[in-house]
Amino acid sequence: MKEITCDVVVVAAGPSGLAAAISAAENDMSVVVFEKSMNTGGAANMGMGPLGLGTSVQRKELSTVDKNKAFDMFMNYTHWRVDATLVRKYFDKSADTIDWLQDMGVEFYKASKYFPGSEPTWHIVKPESGKPGPRAAATMIKRMTERAVELGVQFYFETPGKELIKTDGKITGVIGETQDGEEIKANCKAAIICTGGFGDNAEMIKEYTGYECEKDYFGFRIPGLVGDGIKMAWNVGAGKTDVSIEMAVTLPGENVTTSIHAAFNQPNLLVNLQGERFFNEEHFENSTYAGNAINIQKDRCAFMIIDESIKRQYLKRGVDVVSMVLNQETIDGFDEHMETAISQGNPYLFVADTIEELAEKTGINCDNLLDTIDDYNDACEARDEAFGKRPEYMKPIRKGKFYAAKFFPGAYGSLGGIKINHKTEVVTQDYEVIDGLYAAGTDTCTIYGDSYMFLLPGNTMGYALNSGRMAGENASDYVNTL
């Protein structure tokens, strides 16, 4: 077994791990990072940017969001069932973290809303090339990695953390294992777990959330996110938190193009398998709300339905709703893309000449669906008494062909697992601190209560970065007391 010595070991190099490593190194700690993959960033390479409150970016755009207002919004949203002190520290730090990133060379395109009802807290990273959008944050990860290397952080890639060493109640080391099976023992004074949850572990998802992957749940499965850091912490006595998923709504299947997504992620008729409406479709752009509503339907699924007339309107004038994530304004090529996806076996997309045929193909109760469409069409000419959807989004379903897409709950990943206090110290089930052990990011993220707070977008990456910074700073303070 190879042995090395340092002050702090960080397990994983996603946004929380990089933030922790950089912060510890900035506080004159020698830092080793064990990272399972060949590069840094993890799921953040798919993202767009973090939350910030009262930032320099917002001030330039005259769109500052007051952190006190945001804190009240957040805590009221969660009914105060989360660690208010941890949330407050995260929010208070968020503006400085944006400056901290800018000092590394990270540029931000703008502070954005996710959809019209949300606040402009999402600091979209300006990528090195191309239009800002999904994966823009990969440029931020690159700048952070460069900063870590500049500070002397030592990375061991393709070397996941395997085991924490606990001596006399304190963490004194971490064992990593290389791709070749060689073990590396890193003797240290503090360790920080930042492994990003278990979104790629179907067994843990079923055990701790009750969902079955590819059946009633279609989440992002980032390779390598299997809960190893959580298990490492549990094995040395860390307390267990409630575990949830970062709920979103998902249209699964192969060959789902942007034009298909654009056509169906709209405020049109949404029904369950009983053929009944259950949701105000104008809120479909809030993926958490839509996912929650679908989650309690039969078989955890629902169908968005449009007709030939709606399709032609979208082809001629563009779609009704465009978001920062789904910024496709047209559905050019829709017919060809639907035909290709269905012919190649996508079981979640449907085309039919009649409503009866659509019901047969989808499994929706036909009699109820016909009644629902009649009622809905009447409401389009008067008002939506069922849910109060705005008139501009009330488009009747009358003319074949008819098109449907089957949606399910999804998630960006798991949330929680390791119990921490507001200092990011890992604690036991009885809230006793495990000396020298810290954790940050998704492995610890229980601040949302039962639903992701999309009204303040950028929260997950924001929490990862800020809790990582806090963990790096607090671990450094701890080491300095030894």
VENCORJO-V9748 format. One record per backbone hydrogen bond with DSSP energy under -1.0 kcal/mol. NH is the residue of the N-H (numbers start at 1). CO is the residue of the C=O. If there is no record, write none. Layout:
nh=<NH & NH>
co=<CO & CO>
This chain:
nh=<2 & 4 & 6 & 7 & 8 & 9 & 10 & 11 & 12 & 18 & 19 & 20 & 21 & 22 & 23 & 24 & 25 & 26 & 28 & 29 & 32 & 33 & 34 & 35 & 41 & 44 & 45 & 46 & 47 & 51 & 52 & 59 & 60 & 61 & 62 & 63 & 70 & 71 & 72 & 73 & 74 & 75 & 76 & 77 & 78 & 80 & 81 & 84 & 87 & 88 & 89 & 90 & 91 & 92 & 93 & 94 & 97 & 98 & 99 & 100 & 101 & 102 & 103 & 105 & 106 & 109 & 112 & 118 & 119 & 121 & 122 & 123 & 124 & 124 & 125 & 126 & 135 & 136 & 137 & 138 & 139 & 141 & 142 & 143 & 144 & 145 & 146 & 147 & 148 & 149 & 150 & 151 & 152 & 153 & 154 & 156 & 158 & 159 & 162 & 163 & 165 & 167 & 170 & 171 & 172 & 173 & 174 & 175 & 176 & 177 & 178 & 181 & 184 & 185 & 186 & 187 & 188 & 189 & 190 & 191 & 192 & 193 & 194 & 200 & 201 & 205 & 206 & 207 & 208 & 209 & 214 & 215 & 216 & 218 & 220 & 225 & 226 & 227 & 231 & 232 & 233 & 234 & 235 & 236 & 237 & 238 & 239 & 244 & 246 & 247 & 248 & 250 & 257 & 261 & 262 & 263 & 264 & 265 & 266 & 268 & 271 & 272 & 275 & 281 & 283 & 284 & 286 & 287 & 290 & 291 & 292 & 293 & 294 & 295 & 297 & 300 & 301 & 302 & 303 & 304 & 305 & 306 & 308 & 308 & 311 & 312 & 313 & 314 & 315 & 316 & 317 & 318 & 319 & 323 & 324 & 327 & 334 & 337 & 338 & 339 & 340 & 341 & 342 & 343 & 344 & 345 & 346 & 350 & 352 & 358 & 359 & 360 & 361 & 362 & 363 & 365 & 369 & 370 & 371 & 372 & 373 & 374 & 375 & 376 & 377 & 378 & 379 & 380 & 385 & 388 & 393 & 394 & 395 & 402 & 403 & 404 & 405 & 406 & 407 & 408 & 410 & 412 & 415 & 416 & 418 & 419 & 421 & 424 & 426 & 427 & 428 & 431 & 434 & 437 & 438 & 439 & 440 & 444 & 446 & 451 & 454 & 456 & 462 & 463 & 464 & 465 & 466 & 467 & 468 & 469 & 470 & 471 & 472 & 473 & 474 & 475 & 476 & 477 & 478 & 479 & 480 & 481 & 482>
co=<183 & 185 & 187 & 30 & 30 & 190 & 32 & 192 & 34 & 14 & 15 & 16 & 17 & 18 & 19 & 20 & 21 & 22 & 25 & 24 & 8 & 154 & 10 & 156 & 13 & 41 & 42 & 43 & 44 & 458 & 121 & 55 & 56 & 57 & 59 & 58 & 66 & 67 & 68 & 69 & 70 & 71 & 72 & 73 & 74 & 75 & 78 & 82 & 83 & 84 & 85 & 86 & 87 & 88 & 89 & 90 & 93 & 94 & 95 & 96 & 97 & 98 & 99 & 102 & 101 & 124 & 122 & 115 & 455 & 119 & 112 & 50 & 110 & 122 & 48 & 107 & 46 & 133 & 47 & 135 & 136 & 137 & 138 & 139 & 140 & 141 & 142 & 143 & 144 & 145 & 146 & 147 & 149 & 148 & 31 & 33 & 37 & 35 & 175 & 175 & 173 & 170 & 167 & 435 & 165 & 165 & 186 & 163 & 184 & 160 & 182 & 178 & 176 & 2 & 174 & 4 & 172 & 7 & 7 & 436 & 9 & 438 & 11 & 225 & 198 & 201 & 202 & 203 & 204 & 205 & 217 & 212 & 212 & 409 & 411 & 222 & 224 & 197 & 227 & 228 & 229 & 230 & 231 & 233 & 234 & 233 & 427 & 415 & 413 & 245 & 410 & 408 & 255 & 257 & 258 & 259 & 260 & 261 & 264 & 266 & 303 & 276 & 272 & 279 & 280 & 281 & 283 & 285 & 286 & 287 & 288 & 289 & 290 & 291 & 294 & 297 & 298 & 407 & 271 & 405 & 269 & 403 & 399 & 401 & 307 & 308 & 309 & 310 & 311 & 312 & 313 & 314 & 329 & 326 & 114 & 325 & 331 & 333 & 334 & 335 & 336 & 337 & 338 & 339 & 340 & 342 & 341 & 404 & 402 & 354 & 355 & 356 & 357 & 358 & 359 & 273 & 365 & 366 & 367 & 368 & 369 & 370 & 371 & 372 & 373 & 374 & 375 & 376 & 383 & 384 & 390 & 391 & 393 & 352 & 306 & 350 & 304 & 348 & 302 & 250 & 248 & 246 & 244 & 442 & 443 & 239 & 425 & 421 & 437 & 419 & 432 & 428 & 426 & 434 & 191 & 424 & 193 & 441 & 444 & 448 & 452 & 453 & 458 & 459 & 460 & 461 & 462 & 463 & 464 & 465 & 466 & 467 & 468 & 469 & 470 & 471 & 472 & 473 & 474 & 475 & 476 & 478 & 479>
